[in-house]
Amino acid sequence: MSEHDPTEPPNMTEPDTVWTRFVTVTKVEVTEHFVRIVALDDFAVVGYDGAERRIVSRLVMPIDAARDLERDLRKALRSGSH
């Protein structure tokens, strides 16, 4: 078995197929060691007045990963690639 260099990121592989969810609302919680993001979407509910807000995804990441995400979002939104 080959040894993995801990200074290199692990290889990325494709996970099982997961349906992409559209998100209209996010809730963010920041602590000293991690960031938790809860993604929600509003669904029309037959037989009821109005929509229902449902959690479609939960993410928890270390602070460094959250900072990388923030940097990538700022860069992508600023560049006009959206």
C-alpha positions in Angstrom: 0.0 0.0 0.0 1.4 3.4 -0.9 1.8 6.1 1.7 -0.1 9.3 1.3 1.9 12.6 1.8 -0.1 14.4 4.5 0.9 17.8 3.1 -0.9 17.0 -0.2 -4.7 17.1 -0.4 -6.4 13.7 -0.8 -7.4 12.6 -4.3 -11.0 13.6 -5.2 -13.4 11.0 -6.4 -17.0 11.2 -7.5 -19.5 10.3 -4.7 -22.8 8.5 -5.3 -25.2 10.6 -7.4 -27.1 13.1 -5.2 -29.9 15.2 -6.7 -29.0 18.9 -6.7 -31.2 21.0 -4.5 -32.0 24.6 -5.2 -31.5 26.8 -2.1 -33.4 30.1 -1.4 -32.3 30.6 2.2 -29.2 29.9 4.2 -28.6 30.1 8.0 -25.0 30.4 9.1 -23.6 29.7 12.6 -19.9 30.5 13.3 -18.0 29.1 16.3 -14.4 29.2 17.2 -13.6 26.0 15.4 -16.2 25.4 12.7 -19.0 26.9 10.5 -22.4 25.3 10.2 -24.5 26.2 7.1 -28.1 25.1 6.9 -29.6 25.5 3.4 -33.4 25.8 3.0 -35.9 26.0 0.2 -39.5 27.1 0.0 -41.9 24.4 -1.4 -45.5 24.9 -2.4 -47.7 22.5 -0.4 -50.9 21.3 -2.0 -53.9 22.0 0.2 -52.3 24.7 2.3 -52.0 28.4 1.9 -48.5 29.4 1.1 -45.2 27.6 1.0 -43.4 25.4 3.5 -39.7 26.0 4.2 -37.7 22.8 4.3 -34.1 22.0 5.1 -32.4 20.6 2.0 -28.8 20.5 3.2 -26.6 20.8 6.2 -22.8 21.5 6.0 -20.3 21.8 8.7 -16.7 22.8 7.9 -13.6 23.9 9.7 -12.9 27.6 9.8 -10.2 27.3 7.1 -12.6 25.6 4.7 -15.2 28.3 5.3 -12.6 31.0 4.6 -11.7 29.2 1.3 -15.4 29.1 0.4 -15.8 32.8 1.2 -12.8 33.7 -1.0 -14.0 31.6 -3.9 -17.5 33.1 -3.7 -16.2 36.6 -3.6 -13.9 36.0 -6.5 -16.6 34.3 -8.6 -19.2 37.0 -7.9 -16.8 39.9 -8.5 -15.6 38.5 -11.8 -19.0 38.5 -13.4 -18.9 34.8 -14.1 -22.4 34.4 -12.7 
